[in-house]
Amino acid sequence: MRVTGLVRVVAFVFTMVAMWVFLRSYVSINRKTIRLPRWLAGVPPKEIRVPNTKCGLSKPCLDNFFAFKLSTGAANVVGPSMCFENEIIMSPVRNNVGRGLNIALVNGSTGQVTEKGSFDMYSGEPKLLIEFLEKIPDSTLVLVASYDDPGTKMNDKIRTLFSNLGSSYANQLGFRDSWVFLGAKDLKDKSPYEQFLKNNPETNKYEGWPELLELEGCVPRKVF
């Protein structure tokens, strides 16, 4: 009986020792860090690059060109905005736009904004706009964006002044039309930077107003 009991004790101890060794090895393996093959671990994710252009243009401008983006207002709800050389110069956020015609003057050589103004063309005084346009110096870029109604107070004198700046549509501008334009004081021909949309109940996007217009591009710097 003693020999049998001793054998059982030895067998029990052996079993416990073997189990302890097994558990220790299992836990040790699980704690090891799993490493990816070098050819997988060393490959960084590809970076998607978004083109960074002035005013968010689809393509960057060449040297000696200014980048610009203009948009009219949307009905009488959202005001117009102007970006020039990556700077927002007029917008509702800046609180410097209003009903009628919004105009910014830019030095055609340096790109510096020299003057800004908002002119109410529904109930305002047309004389104020005439005085503003008549004193524009030579070699000045003229940026224009309409909002709500740019045409009720429009007269022949104002139409002529805008036409002399290179506009092709100033003579047609009327009640609640959409108009965006970039011209210059000493421009010898019509400006290629202009969009116009007539207020037409049959085609208007908004109730009583045509859709918002956007104009963007690169205008050459005046080099003396």
Phi, psi and omega per residue, in radians:
M1 nan -0.688 -3.128
R2 -1.135 -0.690 -3.135
V3 -1.155 -0.737 3.135
T4 -1.099 -0.744 3.136
G5 -1.126 -0.691 3.129
L6 -1.115 -0.714 3.120
V7 -1.077 -0.743 3.133
R8 -1.092 -0.691 3.135
V9 -1.140 -0.768 3.126
V10 -1.083 -0.732 -3.135
A11 -1.122 -0.692 3.138
F12 -1.142 -0.771 3.130
V13 -1.107 -0.722 -3.139
F14 -1.089 -0.734 3.135
T15 -1.098 -0.733 -3.123
M16 -1.167 -0.706 3.122
V17 -1.113 -0.773 -3.137
A18 -1.098 -0.704 3.127
M19 -1.145 -0.697 -3.133
W20 -1.127 -0.731 3.120
V21 -1.110 -0.717 -3.122
F22 -1.120 -0.803 -3.127
L23 -1.127 -0.687 3.127
R24 -1.110 -0.747 3.135
S25 -1.162 -0.688 -3.114
Y26 -1.126 -0.787 3.124
V27 -1.142 -0.674 -3.138
S28 -1.094 -0.700 -3.132
I29 -1.165 -0.723 -3.104
N30 -1.154 -0.446 -3.122
R31 -1.436 -0.176 -3.123
K32 -1.239 2.507 3.108
T33 -1.345 2.279 3.115
I34 -1.461 2.136 -3.090
R35 -1.879 2.341 3.068
L36 -1.326 2.706 3.036
P37 -0.999 2.578 -3.073
R38 -1.002 -0.606 -3.098
W39 -1.253 -0.299 3.065
L40 -1.673 -0.759 -3.049
A41 -1.212 -0.461 -3.050
G42 -1.551 0.044 -3.101
V43 -1.671 1.938 3.133
P44 -1.319 2.677 3.098
P45 -1.157 2.519 -3.139
K46 -1.217 2.388 3.136
E47 -1.628 2.220 3.112
I48 -1.532 2.056 -3.092
R49 -1.692 2.218 3.081
V50 -1.704 2.204 -3.130
P51 -0.954 2.284 -3.138
N52 -1.859 1.708 -3.103
T53 -2.048 2.709 3.122
K54 -1.121 2.375 3.137
C55 1.050 0.249 3.110
G56 1.242 0.467 3.136
L57 -1.155 2.693 -3.141
S58 -1.196 -0.473 3.100
K59 -2.388 2.544 3.118
P60 -1.243 2.678 3.106
C61 -1.440 2.666 3.072
L62 -1.286 2.945 3.050
D63 -1.043 2.587 -3.123
N64 1.155 0.430 3.020
F65 -2.244 2.526 3.078
F66 -1.757 2.411 3.076
A67 -1.566 2.449 3.114
F68 -2.585 2.712 3.015
K69 -2.589 2.178 -3.124
L70 -2.149 2.534 3.036
S71 -2.470 2.460 3.083
T72 -1.307 3.043 3.008
G73 -1.323 2.881 3.072
A74 -1.862 1.892 -3.066
A75 0.946 -2.303 3.056
N76 -2.044 0.492 -3.044
V77 -1.894 -0.920 -3.091
V78 -1.932 2.209 -3.102
G79 -1.301 2.926 3.136
P80 -1.326 2.980 3.086
S81 -2.528 2.659 3.117
M82 -2.374 2.284 3.036
C83 -2.131 2.329 3.115
F84 -2.414 2.119 -3.122
E85 0.923 0.782 3.054
N86 1.244 0.282 3.085
E87 -2.088 2.227 3.054
I88 -1.338 1.939 -3.049
I89 -1.711 -0.449 3.069
M90 -2.522 2.354 -3.133
S91 -3.031 2.858 3.055
P92 -1.068 -0.576 3.131
V93 -1.119 -0.671 3.103
R94 -1.362 -0.152 3.094
N95 1.028 0.706 3.139
N96 -2.282 0.476 3.056
V97 -2.129 2.799 -3.126
G98 -2.754 3.091 3.133
R99 -1.096 2.415 3.114
G100 1.934 -2.192 -3.137
L101 -2.021 2.237 3.111
N102 -1.906 2.185 -2.970
I103 -2.288 2.368 3.047
A104 -2.188 2.406 3.095
L105 -1.869 2.341 -3.083
V106 -2.288 2.335 3.062
N107 -1.094 2.116 -3.051
G108 -1.226 -0.192 3.133
S109 -1.750 -0.794 -3.069
T110 -1.655 -0.370 -3.079
G111 1.425 0.156 -3.129
Q112 -1.447 2.330 3.079
V113 -1.291 2.177 -3.065
T114 -1.798 -0.494 -3.106
E115 -2.840 2.619 3.101
K116 -2.406 2.613 3.129
G117 -2.787 2.654 3.084
S118 -2.173 2.251 -3.013
F119 -2.187 2.056 -3.132
D120 -1.257 1.982 -3.101
M121 -1.760 0.200 3.073
Y122 -1.815 -0.826 -3.127
S123 -2.297 0.156 -3.114
G124 -1.490 -3.053 -3.119
E125 -1.744 1.974 -3.113
P126 -1.016 -0.477 -3.097
K127 -1.036 -0.583 3.139
L128 -1.115 -0.712 3.117
L129 -1.216 -0.690 3.125
I130 -1.058 -0.792 3.124
E131 -1.098 -0.675 3.131
F132 -1.117 -0.800 -3.097
L133 -1.240 -0.611 -3.085
E134 -1.227 -0.433 -3.101
K135 -1.680 0.145 3.112
I136 -1.138 2.193 -3.134
P137 -1.305 2.837 3.098
D138 -1.066 2.752 3.105
S139 1.057 0.551 3.121
T140 -1.918 2.301 3.027
L141 -1.423 2.447 -3.107
V142 -2.109 2.012 -3.128
L143 -1.844 2.254 -3.053
V144 -2.307 2.370 3.057
A145 -2.461 2.279 -3.107
S146 -1.529 2.792 3.084
Y147 -2.645 2.199 3.127
D148 1.151 -1.564 -3.090
D149 -2.273 1.899 3.125
P150 -1.728 0.020 -2.924
G151 -2.125 -0.202 -3.046
T152 -1.056 -0.750 -3.120
K153 -1.661 0.193 3.107
M154 -1.171 2.359 3.096
N155 -2.270 3.083 -3.067
D156 -1.074 -0.630 -3.133
K157 -1.118 -0.793 -3.139
I158 -1.160 -0.711 3.129
R159 -1.058 -0.729 3.136
T160 -1.131 -0.723 3.138
L161 -1.101 -0.742 3.112
F162 -1.210 -0.650 3.097
S163 -1.091 -0.668 3.106
N164 -1.192 -0.345 3.076
L165 -1.494 -0.058 3.080
G166 1.960 0.102 -3.106
S167 -1.326 2.436 3.061
S168 -1.757 -0.194 -3.027
Y169 -2.073 -0.019 -3.109
A170 -1.033 -0.573 -3.127
N171 -1.232 -0.282 -3.116
Q172 -1.792 -0.143 -3.002
L173 -1.111 2.237 -3.111
G174 -2.445 -2.860 -3.052
F175 -1.007 2.111 3.057
R176 1.045 0.406 3.022
D177 -1.276 2.774 3.036
S178 -1.805 2.302 -3.065
W179 -2.603 2.274 3.057
V180 -2.370 2.424 -2.914
F181 -2.726 2.494 2.972
L182 -2.292 2.054 3.127
G183 -2.278 -2.893 -3.124
A184 -2.641 2.674 -3.077
K185 -1.112 -0.757 -3.053
D186 -1.836 0.509 3.141
L187 -1.244 2.260 -3.075
K188 -1.568 -0.225 -3.130
D189 -2.364 -3.112 3.118
K190 -1.279 2.503 -3.118
S191 -1.291 2.430 3.059
P192 -1.444 -0.073 -3.065
Y193 -1.821 1.485 -3.107
E194 -2.830 2.455 3.008
Q195 -2.407 2.534 -3.064
F196 -2.529 2.428 3.113
L197 -2.446 2.149 -3.069
K198 -1.334 2.481 3.030
N199 -1.235 1.975 -3.104
N200 -2.438 2.038 -3.110
P201 -0.965 -0.477 -3.107
E202 -1.387 -0.401 -3.086
T203 -2.099 -0.091 -3.118
N204 -1.026 2.428 3.081
K205 -1.402 -0.688 3.097
Y206 -1.781 2.752 -3.130
E207 -1.199 1.797 3.129
G208 1.698 -0.083 -3.130
W209 -2.458 2.555 2.999
P210 -1.290 3.017 -3.071
E211 -1.269 2.858 3.098
L212 -1.133 2.474 3.094
L213 -1.978 2.506 3.067
E214 -2.189 2.500 3.132
L215 -2.414 2.196 3.125
E216 -2.440 2.779 3.110
G217 2.873 -2.840 -3.109
C218 -2.220 2.107 -3.128
V219 -1.863 2.351 -3.075
P220 -1.170 2.476 3.077
R221 -1.269 2.494 3.076
K222 -1.357 1.973 -3.118
V223 -1.853 2.119 -3.110
F224 -1.635 nan nan
